């Protein structure tokens, strides 16, 4: 399926936020002091990088600052290939996000965008009702890993029989690092992860980063998107969702590996939510339908302004300075 991903805007700044003994790499596009809350982007994985979401810098062209970062263990952040499996926890990444928001000075005024695992992480963060959170976007994200695994079985059964047989044979033998397994895996990915072929350079960059250092991905997820055997296999945010108070936008693709069944709990349990389905996309509408994706995101952000919460904060800040 053809698509023209948005060309990433040149970053305004880059840096690293100290996080205990480690560092979290980040880049900012736009002006964090412009008065509008920055959109802080949480990538997927766990163990992915920011690269495949760089097209979101298009929001900066509409006036909304954008913060990308690489979560601990990957990309430009501190890598810890020798850390034990139990080092990598959900709480670690929640703490890292809180630390980054404080470091950038935006903890009192921000919007979160979480894609895939990042959506679950952002939902858990939002359920704590942080005072500075203005809005939430949960994109292509399951609310429950047990639900995800159920739906992976459904999607796998729709693959050609010979592909299914190859996958099962290598998974049983523990040989998921072979070329034959990768070729079979690509059939699934080309249907349900990224339908733009050949894969765009931003997505390839992330894919190769995971391949270069799969420490976090293997510990928490597993060898790929549909064979989840890591520590997240039983995790769910479903019970947290009724606590989310901010306006929330759900995004998924018609062919998404995050099927409607995995997204439905967000829609059912978050009080103020709407759901946008991208008909020509799978797991990456920001790459597969970039123009519509940007339009939907900017529309949602503009709605937040109309609700008044953002402007009220700006007025209070102006009053304090005066």
Secondary structure by P-SEA (a helix, b strand, c coil): ccccccccccccbbbbbbcccbbbbbccccccccccccbbbbbccccccccccccccccccccbbbbbbbcccccccccccccccccccaaaaaaaaaaaaaaacccccbbbbbccaaaaaaaaaaaaccccccccccccccccaaaaaaaaaaaaaaccaaaaaaaaaaaaacccccaaaaaaaaaaaaccccccccccaaaaaaaaaaaaccccccccccccccccccccccccccccccccccbbbbbbccccccccccaaaaaaccccbbbbbbcccccccccccaaaaaaaaaaaaaaaaaacaaaaaaaaaaaaac
